[in-house]
Amino acid sequence: MRISVQEAAFELGAESDAFAAGVANAGAVVTFTGVVRDADQGGLQAMEIEHYPGMTERALTAIAEEAMDRWSLADTLVIHRHGRLAPGERIMMVATAARHRKDAFEAAEYLMDYLKSRAPFWKKEILSGGGADWVAAKDADEDALKRWQGGKSPAS
Amino acid sequence: MDVLYFAWVRERIGLPREQVETSAATVADLVEELRAREERYAAAFSDLSALRVALDQELSEFDASLEGVREVAFFPPMTGG
């Protein structure tokens, strides 16, 4: 299991290759990558991502450990950037490796659902025309956690 | 104790962290003390349903006890991913 909270960009191919090469006997590797999406009319100049150093690493570790407990996983990887990112830049990635794809897919979705609303990151959109807006959390993101609850949940 | 603010809470209050001397028993008591300080605190804490709190870097609740807590953080709902 590896958790990395970093300002620097990451190489998707290199990270995916290294992750897949590091697991033995896993028939399935799933990766998800989050990218800075431009606003509707090309009005986004940058995305600023703030986080809570210390708590961020603890929360991501707890979420990844919970995924390792709930599914039969060979390994997990979470990389999440902070700082100022341009549209099109990669914000984060998760990777999961398992013997079978169902575990790998479900665990990747679980990691994404939890790190969206339980990892202490905050996004601010810097607009080309001047001005800036904090991205509001969506009810749908909170609702997404309910499908995993029933069992115990991490960091909640 | 150390009190930390993030995102628009930090912007509204105008600082990222401060040392607070308090005898508040719960998070809610601490919020009342902060609100009473100045308008910028009252504005930041006007709607607690829009805020989250972490105690020693673990997500918590506003009715939680502050006993033994060294670090309190206030912030809006998180938007990772």
gemmi code that builds the backbone of each chain (N, CA, C; Angstrom):
import gemmi

chains = {
    "A": [
        ("MET", (0.850, -1.188, 0.000), (0.000, 0.000, 0.000), (0.885, 1.237, 0.000)),
        ("ARG", (0.584, 2.159, -0.907), (1.362, 3.391, -0.915), (0.419, 4.573, -1.019)),
        ("ILE", (0.666, 5.576, -0.168), (-0.105, 6.812, -0.168), (0.879, 7.937, -0.455)),
        ("SER", (0.601, 8.761, -1.425), (1.478, 9.897, -1.677), (0.656, 11.166, -1.844)),
        ("VAL", (0.949, 12.153, -0.996), (0.332, 13.472, -1.100), (1.440, 14.394, -1.552)),
        ("GLN", (1.306, 14.954, -2.731), (2.443, 15.644, -3.332), (2.000, 16.826, -4.170)),
        ("GLU", (2.920, 17.780, -4.321), (2.641, 18.931, -5.172), (3.018, 18.605, -6.621)),
        ("ALA", (4.050, 17.785, -6.778), (4.589, 17.494, -8.106), (3.623, 16.676, -8.959)),
        ("ALA", (3.729, 16.879, -10.262), (2.980, 16.050, -11.211), (3.477, 14.613, -11.125)),
        ("PHE", (2.643, 13.672, -11.567), (3.088, 12.280, -11.605), (2.892, 11.738, -13.012)),
        ("GLU", (3.711, 10.744, -13.327), (3.623, 10.070, -14.629), (2.644, 8.918, -14.495)),
        ("LEU", (1.523, 9.017, -15.178), (0.489, 7.990, -15.066), (1.014, 6.623, -15.508)),
        ("GLY", (1.694, 6.605, -16.654), (2.204, 5.339, -17.189), (3.229, 4.703, -16.269)),
        ("ALA", (4.168, 5.527, -15.818), (5.237, 5.011, -14.959), (4.668, 4.508, -13.633)),
        ("GLU", (3.723, 5.259, -13.057), (3.121, 4.845, -11.780), (2.332, 3.551, -11.957)),
        ("SER", (1.566, 3.473, -13.047), (0.753, 2.273, -13.284), (1.648, 1.059, -13.515)),
        ("ASP", (2.705, 1.242, -14.305), (3.641, 0.146, -14.583), (4.301, -0.345, -13.306)),
        ("ALA", (4.782, 0.608, -12.502), (5.490, 0.227, -11.275), (4.541, -0.488, -10.322)),
        ("PHE", (3.302, -0.002, -10.265), (2.308, -0.621, -9.373), (2.021, -2.057, -9.816)),
        ("ALA", (1.769, -2.213, -11.115), (1.425, -3.542, -11.645), (2.606, -4.505, -11.511)),
        ("ALA", (3.820, -3.972, -11.698), (5.014, -4.825, -11.616), (5.272, -5.270, -10.182)),
        ("GLY", (4.759, -4.517, -9.218), (5.045, -4.807, -7.817), (4.128, -5.832, -7.186)),
        ("VAL", (3.111, -6.271, -7.912), (2.186, -7.241, -7.333), (2.323, -8.585, -8.035)),
        ("ALA", (2.358, -9.620, -7.219), (2.458, -10.968, -7.769), (1.080, -11.608, -7.755)),
        ("ASN", (0.787, -12.394, -8.748), (-0.418, -13.203, -8.748), (-1.706, -12.382, -8.705)),
        ("ALA", (-1.693, -11.184, -9.283), (-2.913, -10.391, -9.385), (-3.360, -10.431, -10.842)),
        ("GLY", (-4.564, -10.903, -11.064), (-5.054, -10.992, -12.440), (-5.708, -9.715, -12.912)),
        ("ALA", (-5.913, -8.770, -11.982), (-6.619, -7.545, -12.344), (-5.949, -6.336, -11.702)),
        ("VAL", (-5.692, -5.333, -12.531), (-5.220, -4.046, -12.014), (-6.165, -2.982, -12.566)),
        ("VAL", (-6.773, -2.219, -11.654), (-7.663, -1.123, -12.052), (-7.008, 0.189, -11.665)),
        ("THR", (-7.017, 1.166, -12.576), (-6.544, 2.500, -12.214), (-7.624, 3.506, -12.547)),
        ("PHE", (-7.722, 4.533, -11.732), (-8.603, 5.671, -11.998), (-7.763, 6.926, -11.867)),
        ("THR", (-7.979, 7.870, -12.779), (-7.241, 9.128, -12.743), (-8.228, 10.293, -12.784)),
        ("GLY", (-8.055, 11.237, -11.884), (-8.878, 12.449, -11.874), (-8.103, 13.577, -12.530)),
        ("VAL", (-8.797, 14.326, -13.397), (-8.162, 15.375, -14.198), (-8.882, 16.696, -13.937)),
        ("VAL", (-8.150, 17.797, -13.945), (-8.779, 19.117, -13.784), (-9.622, 19.393, -15.027)),
        ("ARG", (-10.918, 19.502, -14.802), (-11.865, 19.711, -15.895), (-12.050, 21.215, -16.069)),
        ("ASP", (-12.087, 21.645, -17.316), (-12.330, 23.059, -17.569), (-13.782, 23.374, -17.231)),
        ("ALA", (-14.034, 24.612, -16.855), (-15.409, 25.035, -16.621), (-16.133, 25.064, -17.969)),
        ("ASP", (-17.419, 25.382, -17.953), (-18.249, 25.227, -19.145), (-17.729, 25.957, -20.379)),
        ("GLN", (-17.350, 27.216, -20.223), (-16.943, 27.985, -21.404), (-15.458, 28.301, -21.408)),
        ("GLY", (-14.665, 27.366, -20.947), (-13.229, 27.613, -20.975), (-12.810, 28.709, -20.021)),
        ("GLY", (-13.603, 28.895, -18.959), (-13.335, 30.011, -18.063), (-12.414, 29.690, -16.899)),
        ("LEU", (-11.903, 28.460, -16.860), (-11.072, 28.087, -15.721), (-9.598, 28.307, -16.029)),
        ("GLN", (-8.965, 29.133, -15.202), (-7.536, 29.373, -15.391), (-6.708, 28.346, -14.616)),
        ("ALA", (-7.141, 28.043, -13.413), (-6.388, 27.093, -12.589), (-7.282, 26.545, -11.487)),
        ("MET", (-6.849, 25.425, -10.935), (-7.508, 24.842, -9.773), (-6.492, 24.839, -8.639)),
        ("GLU", (-6.861, 25.466, -7.519), (-5.969, 25.439, -6.350), (-6.497, 24.420, -5.362)),
        ("ILE", (-5.635, 23.508, -4.981), (-6.049, 22.454, -4.053), (-5.305, 22.634, -2.739)),
        ("GLU", (-6.111, 22.870, -1.691), (-5.564, 23.039, -0.341), (-5.776, 21.725, 0.402)),
        ("HIS", (-4.893, 21.422, 1.338), (-5.128, 20.224, 2.145), (-4.623, 20.458, 3.565)),
        ("TYR", (-4.839, 19.448, 4.396), (-4.515, 19.531, 5.823), (-3.363, 18.561, 6.065)),
        ("PRO", (-2.132, 19.065, 5.970), (-0.974, 18.168, 6.101), (-1.048, 17.396, 7.419)),
        ("GLY", (-0.786, 16.134, 7.355), (-0.903, 15.297, 8.546), (-2.223, 14.547, 8.530)),
        ("MET", (-3.323, 15.288, 8.608), (-4.624, 14.616, 8.565), (-4.852, 13.972, 7.206)),
        ("THR", (-4.389, 14.622, 6.144), (-4.604, 14.073, 4.798), (-4.008, 12.675, 4.692)),
        ("GLU", (-2.754, 12.540, 5.111), (-2.088, 11.240, 5.024), (-2.792, 10.206, 5.907)),
        ("ARG", (-3.199, 10.647, 7.096), (-3.890, 9.719, 8.012), (-5.210, 9.261, 7.428)),
        ("ALA", (-5.978, 10.203, 6.852), (-7.288, 9.856, 6.304), (-7.141, 8.930, 5.102)),
        ("LEU", (-6.195, 9.243, 4.220), (-6.010, 8.396, 3.031), (-5.540, 6.997, 3.428)),
        ("THR", (-4.671, 6.929, 4.432), (-4.196, 5.625, 4.905), (-5.350, 4.818, 5.487)),
        ("ALA", (-6.203, 5.475, 6.285), (-7.342, 4.772, 6.892), (-8.295, 4.261, 5.811)),
        ("ILE", (-8.523, 5.077, 4.795), (-9.435, 4.681, 3.716), (-8.845, 3.503, 2.934)),
        ("ALA", (-7.562, 3.573, 2.630), (-6.919, 2.496, 1.869), (-6.854, 1.208, 2.694)),
        ("GLU", (-6.593, 1.343, 4.007), (-6.554, 0.146, 4.865), (-7.924, -0.513, 4.923)),
        ("GLU", (-8.963, 0.318, 4.987), (-10.322, -0.227, 5.015), (-10.616, -0.990, 3.712)),
        ("ALA", (-10.172, -0.426, 2.590), (-10.372, -1.115, 1.302), (-9.641, -2.455, 1.286)),
        ("MET", (-8.420, -2.467, 1.851), (-7.650, -3.716, 1.892), (-8.365, -4.761, 2.755)),
        ("ASP", (-9.063, -4.282, 3.801), (-9.804, -5.205, 4.675), (-11.059, -5.742, 4.004)),
        ("ARG", (-11.728, -4.858, 3.258), (-13.051, -5.229, 2.730), (-12.972, -6.090, 1.482)),
        ("TRP", (-11.934, -5.883, 0.691), (-11.805, -6.664, -0.536), (-10.510, -7.448, -0.501)),
        ("SER", (-10.478, -8.456, -1.331), (-9.283, -9.281, -1.410), (-8.320, -8.620, -2.394)),
        ("LEU", (-7.480, -7.740, -1.861), (-6.588, -6.953, -2.711), (-5.136, -7.356, -2.494)),
        ("ALA", (-4.395, -7.314, -3.567), (-2.952, -7.563, -3.461), (-2.232, -6.274, -3.062)),
        ("ASP", (-2.767, -5.129, -3.526), (-2.111, -3.859, -3.213), (-3.031, -2.700, -3.592)),
        ("THR", (-2.756, -1.526, -2.999), (-3.466, -0.304, -3.410), (-2.467, 0.844, -3.474)),
        ("LEU", (-2.788, 1.809, -4.303), (-1.971, 3.012, -4.462), (-2.907, 4.215, -4.516)),
        ("VAL", (-2.574, 5.260, -3.757), (-3.303, 6.530, -3.857), (-2.279, 7.647, -4.009)),
        ("ILE", (-2.410, 8.423, -5.059), (-1.584, 9.622, -5.234), (-2.548, 10.796, -5.347)),
        ("HIS", (-2.358, 11.837, -4.543), (-3.221, 13.022, -4.627), (-2.353, 14.260, -4.568)),
        ("ARG", (-2.539, 15.143, -5.535), (-1.736, 16.362, -5.578), (-2.418, 17.514, -4.851)),
        ("HIS", (-1.626, 18.507, -4.496), (-2.161, 19.762, -3.969), (-1.396, 20.892, -4.631)),
        ("GLY", (-1.845, 22.112, -4.385), (-1.205, 23.261, -5.025), (-2.009, 23.730, -6.220)),
        ("ARG", (-1.340, 24.452, -7.120), (-2.043, 25.073, -8.244), (-1.894, 24.226, -9.506)),
        ("LEU", (-3.025, 23.813, -10.076), (-3.021, 22.932, -11.249), (-3.769, 23.600, -12.405)),
        ("ALA", (-3.292, 23.388, -13.615), (-3.936, 23.941, -14.809), (-4.975, 22.951, -15.338)),
        ("PRO", (-5.970, 23.432, -16.113), (-6.930, 22.514, -16.725), (-6.187, 21.435, -17.522)),
        ("GLY", (-6.658, 20.222, -17.432), (-6.027, 19.110, -18.133), (-4.977, 18.386, -17.306)),
        ("GLU", (-4.502, 19.026, -16.238), (-3.506, 18.346, -15.391), (-4.182, 17.265, -14.553)),
        ("ARG", (-3.408, 16.223, -14.266), (-3.930, 15.158, -13.427), (-3.866, 15.564, -11.954)),
        ("ILE", (-4.990, 15.391, -11.274), (-5.074, 15.737, -9.849), (-4.646, 14.556, -8.983)),
        ("MET", (-5.154, 13.387, -9.328), (-4.958, 12.240, -8.442), (-5.113, 10.948, -9.207)),
        ("MET", (-4.652, 9.867, -8.617), (-4.952, 8.546, -9.164), (-5.081, 7.539, -8.030)),
        ("VAL", (-5.895, 6.516, -8.278), (-5.882, 5.351, -7.395), (-5.620, 4.132, -8.269)),
        ("ALA", (-5.004, 3.139, -7.691), (-4.832, 1.869, -8.375), (-5.099, 0.754, -7.372)),
        ("THR", (-5.725, -0.301, -7.855), (-5.981, -1.465, -7.014), (-5.568, -2.707, -7.796)),
        ("ALA", (-5.047, -3.673, -7.099), (-4.683, -4.941, -7.741), (-5.326, -6.066, -6.953)),
        ("ALA", (-5.915, -6.999, -7.682), (-6.596, -8.121, -7.039), (-6.486, -9.344, -7.926)),
        ("ARG", (-6.839, -10.474, -7.343), (-6.833, -11.711, -8.118), (-7.913, -11.641, -9.205)),
        ("HIS", (-9.055, -11.040, -8.841), (-10.179, -10.959, -9.783), (-10.644, -9.512, -9.941)),
        ("ARG", (-11.216, -9.208, -11.098), (-11.506, -7.808, -11.404), (-12.595, -7.188, -10.542)),
        ("LYS", (-13.549, -7.989, -10.065), (-14.642, -7.415, -9.277), (-14.095, -6.720, -8.033)),
        ("ASP", (-13.187, -7.389, -7.348), (-12.573, -6.779, -6.159), (-11.825, -5.505, -6.536)),
        ("ALA", (-11.085, -5.553, -7.633), (-10.274, -4.393, -8.022), (-11.158, -3.201, -8.396)),
        ("PHE", (-12.228, -3.457, -9.173), (-13.132, -2.368, -9.567), (-13.856, -1.785, -8.348)),
        ("GLU", (-14.430, -2.667, -7.540), (-15.213, -2.179, -6.396), (-14.338, -1.400, -5.423)),
        ("ALA", (-13.150, -1.919, -5.158), (-12.264, -1.242, -4.208), (-11.843, 0.133, -4.757)),
        ("ALA", (-11.630, 0.219, -6.066), (-11.258, 1.515, -6.663), (-12.397, 2.511, -6.516)),
        ("GLU", (-13.634, 2.048, -6.718), (-14.788, 2.937, -6.554), (-14.940, 3.384, -5.104)),
        ("TYR", (-14.708, 2.444, -4.209), (-14.781, 2.745, -2.775), (-13.749, 3.819, -2.412)),
        ("LEU", (-12.521, 3.621, -2.872), (-11.460, 4.602, -2.583), (-11.866, 5.981, -3.099)),
        ("MET", (-12.399, 6.031, -4.306), (-12.791, 7.313, -4.891), (-13.922, 7.959, -4.105)),
        ("ASP", (-14.946, 7.142, -3.767), (-16.091, 7.699, -3.036), (-15.652, 8.286, -1.700)),
        ("TYR", (-14.775, 7.567, -0.998), (-14.357, 8.059, 0.318), (-13.382, 9.209, 0.233)),
        ("LEU", (-12.472, 9.172, -0.732), (-11.506, 10.274, -0.709), (-12.109, 11.564, -1.255)),
        ("LYS", (-13.247, 11.463, -1.955), (-13.937, 12.687, -2.373), (-14.498, 13.471, -1.196)),
        ("SER", (-15.046, 12.772, -0.204), (-15.670, 13.533, 0.882), (-15.148, 13.236, 2.278)),
        ("ARG", (-14.104, 12.394, 2.396), (-13.537, 12.129, 3.721), (-12.038, 12.405, 3.794)),
        ("ALA", (-11.436, 12.850, 2.717), (-10.025, 13.233, 2.763), (-9.979, 14.763, 2.719)),
        ("PRO", (-9.195, 15.376, 3.633), (-9.257, 16.837, 3.785), (-8.548, 17.624, 2.675)),
        ("PHE", (-9.219, 17.656, 1.534), (-8.795, 18.497, 0.412), (-9.927, 19.479, 0.118)),
        ("TRP", (-9.555, 20.666, -0.342), (-10.549, 21.661, -0.762), (-10.085, 22.273, -2.071)),
        ("LYS", (-11.002, 22.357, -3.016), (-10.654, 22.862, -4.341), (-11.207, 24.260, -4.542)),
        ("LYS", (-10.368, 25.106, -5.131), (-10.793, 26.463, -5.456), (-10.556, 26.696, -6.939)),
        ("GLU", (-11.603, 27.121, -7.638), (-11.481, 27.406, -9.070), (-11.065, 28.861, -9.261)),
        ("ILE", (-9.953, 29.057, -9.961), (-9.485, 30.398, -10.287), (-9.966, 30.691, -11.713)),
        ("LEU", (-10.798, 31.708, -11.867), (-11.446, 31.958, -13.153), (-10.635, 32.924, -14.008)),
        ("SER", (-10.688, 32.707, -15.320), (-9.909, 33.535, -16.250), (-10.330, 34.992, -16.186)),
        ("GLY", (-11.615, 35.240, -16.007), (-12.113, 36.609, -15.979), (-11.880, 37.307, -14.653)),
        ("GLY", (-11.081, 36.683, -13.783), (-10.901, 37.229, -12.438), (-11.903, 36.571, -11.516)),
        ("GLY", (-11.592, 36.561, -10.259), (-12.485, 35.925, -9.302), (-12.120, 34.471, -9.080)),
        ("ALA", (-12.686, 33.935, -8.034), (-12.380, 32.559, -7.666), (-13.542, 32.020, -6.839)),
        ("ASP", (-13.791, 30.733, -6.974), (-14.877, 30.102, -6.227), (-14.405, 28.822, -5.576)),
        ("TRP", (-14.733, 28.654, -4.293), (-14.505, 27.358, -3.661), (-15.508, 26.376, -4.243)),
        ("VAL", (-15.054, 25.193, -4.579), (-15.945, 24.155, -5.094), (-16.757, 23.624, -3.919)),
        ("ALA", (-18.084, 23.619, -4.059), (-18.944, 23.129, -2.984), (-19.056, 21.609, -3.055)),
        ("ALA", (-19.130, 20.993, -1.887), (-19.353, 19.548, -1.848), (-20.762, 19.274, -2.358)),
        ("LYS", (-20.921, 18.153, -3.028), (-22.232, 17.800, -3.579), (-22.930, 16.774, -2.682)),
        ("ASP", (-24.251, 16.914, -2.578), (-25.014, 15.921, -1.822), (-24.799, 14.531, -2.394)),
        ("ALA", (-24.660, 14.471, -3.722), (-24.479, 13.163, -4.386), (-23.208, 12.471, -3.902)),
        ("ASP", (-22.182, 13.264, -3.581), (-20.933, 12.661, -3.103), (-21.121, 12.034, -1.721)),
        ("GLU", (-21.920, 12.719, -0.897), (-22.214, 12.191, 0.443), (-23.099, 10.941, 0.305)),
        ("ASP", (-24.081, 11.019, -0.599), (-24.983, 9.879, -0.820), (-24.213, 8.651, -1.307)),
        ("ALA", (-23.146, 8.918, -2.082), (-22.378, 7.804, -2.658), (-21.770, 6.920, -1.567)),
        ("LEU", (-21.556, 7.490, -0.385), (-20.955, 6.702, 0.701), (-21.936, 5.677, 1.250)),
        ("LYS", (-23.234, 5.969, 1.085), (-24.246, 5.114, 1.728), (-24.212, 3.698, 1.188)),
        ("ARG", (-23.839, 3.562, -0.085), (-23.834, 2.208, -0.654), (-22.797, 1.315, 0.021)),
        ("TRP", (-21.792, 1.943, 0.652), (-20.730, 1.144, 1.291), (-20.990, 0.965, 2.779)),
        ("GLN", (-21.978, 1.703, 3.305), (-22.193, 1.664, 4.747), (-23.178, 0.560, 5.073)),
        ("GLY", (-23.122, 0.124, 6.272), (-23.850, -1.086, 6.614), (-22.816, -1.939, 7.340)),
        ("GLY", (-21.671, -2.037, 6.718), (-20.479, -2.528, 7.411), (-19.847, -1.329, 8.085)),
        ("LYS", (-18.674, -1.500, 8.653), (-18.037, -0.352, 9.274), (-17.359, 0.476, 8.200)),
        ("SER", (-17.221, 1.756, 8.456), (-16.620, 2.626, 7.459), (-15.460, 3.371, 8.091)),
        ("PRO", (-14.468, 3.717, 7.310), (-13.308, 4.408, 7.845), (-13.552, 5.902, 7.939)),
        ("ALA", (-12.837, 6.543, 8.799), (-12.743, 8.003, 8.802), (-14.090, 8.687, 8.789)),
        ("SER", (-15.094, 8.080, 9.392), (-16.397, 8.739, 9.376), (-16.849, 9.039, 10.784)),
    ],
    "B": [
        ("MET", (-4.712, 25.371, 23.088), (-4.678, 24.388, 21.999), (-4.483, 25.110, 20.668)),
        ("ASP", (-4.093, 24.337, 19.662), (-3.960, 24.906, 18.319), (-5.300, 24.821, 17.611)),
        ("VAL", (-5.713, 25.913, 17.011), (-6.943, 25.911, 16.214), (-6.562, 26.248, 14.775)),
        ("LEU", (-6.974, 25.369, 13.857), (-6.618, 25.529, 12.446), (-7.867, 25.803, 11.625)),
        ("TYR", (-7.685, 26.583, 10.562), (-8.793, 26.897, 9.662), (-8.368, 26.607, 8.232)),
        ("PHE", (-9.295, 26.056, 7.455), (-8.976, 25.743, 6.064), (-10.029, 26.306, 5.115)),
        ("ALA", (-9.587, 26.486, 3.862), (-10.457, 26.904, 2.747), (-11.154, 28.234, 3.098)),
        ("TRP", (-12.478, 28.348, 2.850), (-13.093, 29.669, 3.064), (-13.185, 30.039, 4.538)),
        ("VAL", (-13.090, 29.071, 5.420), (-13.071, 29.402, 6.852), (-11.779, 30.180, 7.161)),
        ("ARG", (-10.675, 29.691, 6.621), (-9.384, 30.383, 6.764), (-9.449, 31.797, 6.162)),
        ("GLU", (-10.048, 31.900, 4.982), (-10.132, 33.215, 4.331), (-10.998, 34.187, 5.131)),
        ("ARG", (-12.131, 33.689, 5.647), (-13.034, 34.573, 6.379), (-12.415, 35.053, 7.693)),
        ("ILE", (-11.723, 34.153, 8.364), (-11.125, 34.529, 9.646), (-9.820, 35.275, 9.426)),
        ("GLY", (-9.155, 34.970, 8.325), (-7.972, 35.742, 7.963), (-6.663, 35.190, 8.484)),
        ("LEU", (-6.702, 33.957, 8.981), (-5.443, 33.314, 9.375), (-5.598, 31.800, 9.344)),
        ("PRO", (-4.491, 31.094, 9.115), (-4.576, 29.635, 8.974), (-4.577, 28.882, 10.296)),
        ("ARG", (-3.962, 29.461, 11.330), (-3.935, 28.773, 12.629), (-3.620, 29.761, 13.718)),
        ("GLU", (-4.035, 29.420, 14.928), (-3.721, 30.260, 16.077), (-3.756, 29.409, 17.343)),
        ("GLN", (-3.098, 29.940, 18.365), (-3.123, 29.317, 19.678), (-4.284, 29.923, 20.449)),
        ("VAL", (-5.135, 29.077, 21.001), (-6.287, 29.574, 21.746), (-6.233, 29.021, 23.170)),
        ("GLU", (-6.314, 29.940, 24.137), (-6.434, 29.527, 25.532), (-7.908, 29.409, 25.837)),
        ("THR", (-8.358, 28.236, 26.180), (-9.792, 28.058, 26.399), (-10.048, 27.004, 27.471)),
        ("SER", (-11.193, 27.164, 28.126), (-11.632, 26.126, 29.053), (-12.898, 25.466, 28.512)),
        ("ALA", (-13.159, 25.676, 27.227), (-14.357, 25.100, 26.599), (-14.364, 23.585, 26.764)),
        ("ALA", (-15.539, 23.057, 27.130), (-15.643, 21.614, 27.357), (-15.879, 20.854, 26.054)),
        ("THR", (-16.600, 21.497, 25.144), (-16.926, 20.824, 23.885), (-16.565, 21.731, 22.710)),
        ("VAL", (-16.605, 21.147, 21.514), (-16.358, 21.934, 20.301), (-17.376, 23.072, 20.211)),
        ("ALA", (-18.638, 22.770, 20.495), (-19.686, 23.797, 20.415), (-19.385, 24.961, 21.358)),
        ("ASP", (-18.868, 24.662, 22.559), (-18.500, 25.719, 23.512), (-17.370, 26.577, 22.940)),
        ("LEU", (-16.404, 25.933, 22.313), (-15.287, 26.664, 21.706), (-15.796, 27.569, 20.581)),
        ("VAL", (-16.722, 27.045, 19.797), (-17.298, 27.840, 18.697), (-17.986, 29.087, 19.268)),
        ("GLU", (-18.720, 28.923, 20.383), (-19.390, 30.067, 21.007), (-18.374, 31.128, 21.436)),
        ("GLU", (-17.253, 30.673, 22.015), (-16.200, 31.615, 22.434), (-15.621, 32.363, 21.233)),
        ("LEU", (-15.380, 31.624, 20.162), (-14.780, 32.250, 18.975), (-15.755, 33.238, 18.334)),
        ("ARG", (-17.023, 32.834, 18.255), (-18.051, 33.706, 17.674), (-18.132, 35.052, 18.402)),
        ("ALA", (-17.955, 34.991, 19.707), (-18.110, 36.194, 20.523), (-16.936, 37.163, 20.360)),
        ("ARG", (-15.842, 36.681, 19.754), (-14.637, 37.500, 19.642), (-14.799, 38.705, 18.729)),
        ("GLU", (-15.123, 38.413, 17.472), (-15.137, 39.455, 16.433), (-16.094, 39.032, 15.340)),
        ("GLU", (-16.472, 40.011, 14.547), (-17.414, 39.779, 13.463), (-16.915, 38.705, 12.478)),
        ("ARG", (-15.605, 38.729, 12.182), (-15.110, 37.756, 11.187), (-15.269, 36.317, 11.678)),
        ("TYR", (-15.150, 36.110, 13.000), (-15.380, 34.774, 13.549), (-16.873, 34.446, 13.498)),
        ("ALA", (-17.697, 35.422, 13.861), (-19.148, 35.205, 13.838), (-19.594, 34.847, 12.428)),
        ("ALA", (-18.980, 35.508, 11.420), (-19.344, 35.229, 10.026), (-18.916, 33.818, 9.629)),
        ("ALA", (-17.710, 33.441, 10.018), (-17.198, 32.120, 9.633), (-18.010, 30.994, 10.276)),
        ("PHE", (-18.485, 31.254, 11.507), (-19.198, 30.201, 12.243), (-20.707, 30.411, 12.251)),
        ("SER", (-21.226, 31.181, 11.286), (-22.657, 31.507, 11.316), (-23.536, 30.286, 11.040)),
        ("ASP", (-23.046, 29.349, 10.236), (-23.863, 28.185, 9.898), (-23.040, 26.909, 10.102)),
        ("LEU", (-23.242, 26.275, 11.243), (-22.419, 25.097, 11.559), (-22.705, 23.915, 10.643)),
        ("SER", (-23.895, 23.907, 10.017), (-24.196, 22.788, 9.104), (-23.291, 22.835, 7.877)),
        ("ALA", (-22.680, 24.001, 7.618), (-21.762, 24.152, 6.477), (-20.320, 23.867, 6.877)),
        ("LEU", (-20.117, 23.465, 8.136), (-18.751, 23.260, 8.633), (-18.535, 21.828, 9.123)),
        ("ARG", (-17.277, 21.445, 9.083), (-16.866, 20.170, 9.656), (-15.763, 20.472, 10.665)),
        ("VAL", (-15.564, 19.536, 11.604), (-14.522, 19.741, 12.604), (-13.695, 18.464, 12.745)),
        ("ALA", (-12.395, 18.649, 12.918), (-11.510, 17.513, 13.202), (-10.808, 17.777, 14.524)),
        ("LEU", (-10.711, 16.733, 15.361), (-10.000, 16.808, 16.643), (-8.771, 15.928, 16.539)),
        ("ASP", (-7.611, 16.527, 16.735), (-6.346, 15.797, 16.568), (-6.335, 14.988, 15.265)),
        ("GLN", (-6.798, 15.651, 14.215), (-6.729, 15.130, 12.848), (-7.664, 13.963, 12.572)),
        ("GLU", (-8.706, 13.823, 13.420), (-9.751, 12.834, 13.141), (-11.067, 13.585, 13.029)),
        ("LEU", (-11.842, 13.285, 12.001), (-13.138, 13.919, 11.820), (-14.001, 13.671, 13.059)),
        ("SER", (-14.678, 14.714, 13.533), (-15.446, 14.584, 14.766), (-16.775, 15.329, 14.635)),
        ("GLU", (-17.397, 15.622, 15.794), (-18.707, 16.272, 15.812), (-18.649, 17.488, 16.719)),
        ("PHE", (-19.617, 18.400, 16.527), (-19.601, 19.628, 17.319), (-19.941, 19.405, 18.789)),
        ("ASP", (-20.595, 18.290, 19.111), (-20.895, 18.041, 20.528), (-19.777, 17.245, 21.227)),
        ("ALA", (-18.681, 16.996, 20.502), (-17.592, 16.189, 21.077), (-16.839, 16.950, 22.166)),
        ("SER", (-16.305, 16.187, 23.114), (-15.517, 16.762, 24.211), (-14.134, 17.189, 23.721)),
        ("LEU", (-13.615, 18.248, 24.321), (-12.273, 18.723, 23.971), (-11.217, 18.224, 24.962)),
        ("GLU", (-11.627, 17.376, 25.874), (-10.693, 16.909, 26.893), (-9.500, 16.186, 26.250)),
        ("GLY", (-8.321, 16.662, 26.563), (-7.102, 16.035, 26.051), (-6.770, 16.379, 24.606)),
        ("VAL", (-7.625, 17.180, 23.963), (-7.408, 17.503, 22.545), (-6.364, 18.610, 22.414)),
        ("ARG", (-5.422, 18.424, 21.479), (-4.373, 19.421, 21.274), (-4.591, 20.266, 20.028)),
        ("GLU", (-5.309, 19.697, 19.047), (-5.453, 20.387, 17.764), (-6.895, 20.279, 17.273)),
        ("VAL", (-7.510, 21.435, 17.046), (-8.875, 21.479, 16.523), (-8.824, 22.148, 15.156)),
        ("ALA", (-9.494, 21.568, 14.176), (-9.513, 22.185, 12.845), (-10.949, 22.363, 12.379)),
        ("PHE", (-11.211, 23.539, 11.805), (-12.538, 23.827, 11.243), (-12.399, 24.023, 9.739)),
        ("PHE", (-13.326, 23.437, 8.986), (-13.252, 23.557, 7.532), (-14.599, 23.221, 6.904)),
        ("PRO", (-14.793, 23.596, 5.635), (-16.025, 23.216, 4.942), (-15.977, 21.740, 4.547)),
        ("PRO", (-17.115, 21.194, 4.103), (-17.104, 19.809, 3.621), (-15.994, 19.614, 2.584)),
        ("MET", (-15.373, 18.465, 2.650), (-14.167, 18.227, 1.845), (-14.517, 17.936, 0.388)),
        ("THR", (-13.602, 18.302, -0.494), (-13.825, 18.100, -1.935), (-12.561, 17.522, -2.567)),
        ("GLY", (-12.243, 16.302, -2.158), (-11.090, 15.627, -2.750), (-11.457, 14.962, -4.064)),
        ("GLY", (-10.525, 14.174, -4.560), (-10.776, 13.407, -5.783), (-10.512, 14.190, -7.047)),
    ],
}
model = gemmi.Model(1)
for chain_id, residues in chains.items():
    chain = gemmi.Chain(chain_id)
    for i, (resn, *xyz) in enumerate(residues, 1):
        res = gemmi.Residue()
        res.name, res.seqid = resn, gemmi.SeqId(i, " ")
        for name, pos in zip(("N", "CA", "C"), xyz):
            atom = gemmi.Atom()
            atom.name, atom.element = name, gemmi.Element(name[0])
            atom.pos, atom.b_iso = gemmi.Position(*pos), 0.0
            res.add_atom(atom)
        chain.add_residue(res)
    model.add_chain(chain)
structure = gemmi.Structure()
structure.add_model(model)
structure.setup_entities()
